[in-house]
Amino acid sequence: MSGAEERTSTSDAPAEPHPVQALDDTVHQRVRLGILTIAREADRVDFGFLKKELAVTDGNLSRHLKVLEESGLIAIEKGYAGKRPRTWVSLTREGAHALEEELRALRALVRRLEAPRPPLTP
């Protein structure tokens, strides 16, 4: 076999689902995962801070925030700091749960890849 091993299931027993099946497309996207993890680290986070940390444009960040807000994973609060308009983002309970589930799936994937592999049989 050139470069990749072929693996097939020879058992009729139901196998445990592959860890990637537990990844959530809404959460797993790079910018959205970044938003959720940064929001988890603080009570609330400023739009400008997210933009800088994630290296995205205003429009790109706004679109991702909208997806997360519509999914119930974040709450957005608009207000003022002095005379300057501000947008703050905070993680909802559902968002914290979704992030934990995503991390659980990623840990399972890493464990699977780090597990010793059985020897090849000719």
Secondary structure, DSSP 8 states (H G I E B T S, - for coil): --SS--------S-----GGGG--HHHHSHHHHHHHHHHHHSS-EEHHHHHHHHT--HHHHHHHHHHHHHTTSEEEEEEEETTEEEEEEEE-HHHHHHHHHHHHHHHHHHHHHHS-------
